[in-house]
C-alpha cells in the first residue's frame, strides 16, 4: 500500500501487523508525526561521494549509515542543547524572582577586614 503524507510517498507492506500497523495508521493522518522510514535524495558531487564511500569502506560501514549516524548525533546534540537552554532560562527566571534589596551599604571594605 502506498501512503502520501505532506507530499512525501512511502510504501508500507499490507501484511504489516502490530507496531508497524499502528505506524502506518499514523502515517495516514495528516498533521501527525510521520513514523514510517523516509528515503531522502541528496545532490552531491561525484568526487565527494567517491571520497566518503572510500572512508565508509575503511570504517566497515556504508555512506547511508554514516549520514544516519551524523543526523542522529545532530538531533541528540540539539535536544541536549535545548534542555540546557531551558535549564539556563529557568535559572535566570529564579534569579529575577528571588532578587531583593538589603538596604544601603553603610560600611567600607577596610572596616570589614580591619585594615587601615
C-alpha positions, -999 to +999 in steps of 0.1 A: +000+000+000+014+034-008+009+063+016+011+100+009+019+125+036+027+162+031+039+155-005+061+125+005+052+090-006+060+059+014+054+022+007+041+001+036+036-036+033-001-046+035+009-075+057+022-053+085+010-061+120+013-047+155+035-017+159+040-015+121+003-013+116+000+015+142+028+034+124+010+030+090-022+043+106-004+073+119+011+080+085-025+082+071-034+111+094-021+145+081-006+168+107+006+139+129+042+126+132+054+106+102+066+073+117+075+054+086+111+054+074+116+081+047+141+080+018+159+112+012+176+122-021+207+143-019+226+161-046+263+156-040+294+160-062+307+127-076+342+133-061+326+138-026+306+106-029+336+086-040+357+100-012+331+094+015+323+059+002+360+051+005+361+064+040+329+044+048+346+012+034+377+018+056+354+021+086+334-010+076+302+008+072+281+025+044+276+060+032+239+058+043+250+046+078+274+074+082+248+100+072+222+084+095+248+084+124+256+121+118+220+131+117+212+111+149+241+128+166+230+162+154+194+156+167+207+144+201+231+174+204+202+197+196+180+180+221+207+183+248+213+220+238+176+227+241+175+211+276+205+232+287+189+263+273+156+256+291+175+249+324+195+282+320+163+302+313+147+286+344+178+296+365+177+332+351+139+334+360+147+322+395+174+349+398+148+376+389+122+361+412+144+360+443+160+394+439+157+416+470+173+448+483+193+447+515+194+484+520+222+510+517+257+500+524+269+518+554+304+502+557+337+503+539+357+473+528+386+483+550+362+482+580+353+446+573+389+434+572+403+456+599+427+473+576+437+510+578 
